[in-house]
Amino acid sequence: MNPRKARLYVPDADAAMAAAVAHGATVVTEAIDSAWGDRGGRVRDPFGNIWWVTSRVEEVAPDQAWQRMSQPRYAESMRIAQETFDAELSGRESGVASTPRPPAP
């Protein structure tokens, strides 16, 4: 099966994920805070589609977001997001992550 993937912005990512789980979805990535000001996680719906359910919690300038990526809290969030998504798509028990790199100037 080749799942479709989509990002959905909602007012409250935690509440939306809980509602999705109550309707048969499974959590792929628990809700976490990102360096760029979003909070979100991933769920797989009963049809196999993967949804990144996200809320904007603060406005963060791109250069500030890249500075935040060096903070352990945000680096760990990115690692978790990458590894859980890779594991879900690959079917492996654990996934892999790479170090985020800012775009070239």
N, C-alpha and C positions, 0 to 999 in steps of 0.2 A: 504494500500500500504506500502511495506517495501522498503524504498529508499536505493540505493547503495550509499556508501560514498567513496570519494577518495581525495587524496591530489595531487595537480599539481603544480610543480615549474615552474615559468615563469620569463622572464626578468623584467617585470613591472606588479605587481599584480593589481594596480589601473587600468591600461589600459586594462588588460585582463578581469577584472570584468566588466568594462564599455562595452567592446565588447560583453561579454556574455549577459548582460542586453539588449543590442541593438538587440540581436538575440533571445530574449524571456525568458531569465533567470530572476529569482527574487532574490534579495539580502536577504540572511539569516543573515549574520553578516557583517557589514561594515568593510572595510579594517582597520586594526589596527596594531601597532607595538608590537612585542613580546619581552620578556626578553632575548630570545635566539638568537636574531638577524634577525628574519624574519618579513616581513610585509605581511599581507594577510587577506582575508575575505572569506566568504562562499556564494555560490550561489546555487540555485536549478534550474536545467535545465528544459525545457518543458516536459521532460520524467519522472521527479520526482527524478532524481539523485542529490545528494548534493556534490558539489565540493568545497574543501578548496583550494583556488587559492593563491599561496604564492610566494614571492620573497625573496631571501637572500639579506639583506641590509648591514649586517656586521657580521664578525666572532666573536663569543662570546664563551669563554670557559664554560663548564658546571658549574663549581663552581661559576663563575661570573654571570651566568644566574640565579642561585638560590639566589645569593646576590641581584640581581636586583628585584627579586620577592617581596622583602620587600618595594620597592619604590612604592608609590601610583600609578604612571603612569602605571607601568607594572602589578601591582595587579588588577587595574581596567580593563586593557585590558584582562586579564585572566578571570575575572568575566564576562565581556561582552561575550567573546567567549563561555564560558560554558553555560551561561543563554540562549543566543540566539539559540544555538544548541539544548539544552534540550527542549526549547519551540517548536522549529521546529519539532523535532522528536516525542514529546509527544502530540502535537496538543493543548497544553495549551496556554493561552495568555501570560504567563510569565514562565520562566524556573527557575531552581535552579542551584546554583554553590557551590562548596566546596573549602575549602582552600587548595591550592597546597602544597604538602609535598615532600621534596626531597627524593630520594631513600635512603634506609638504607645503611650505610657504609659496 
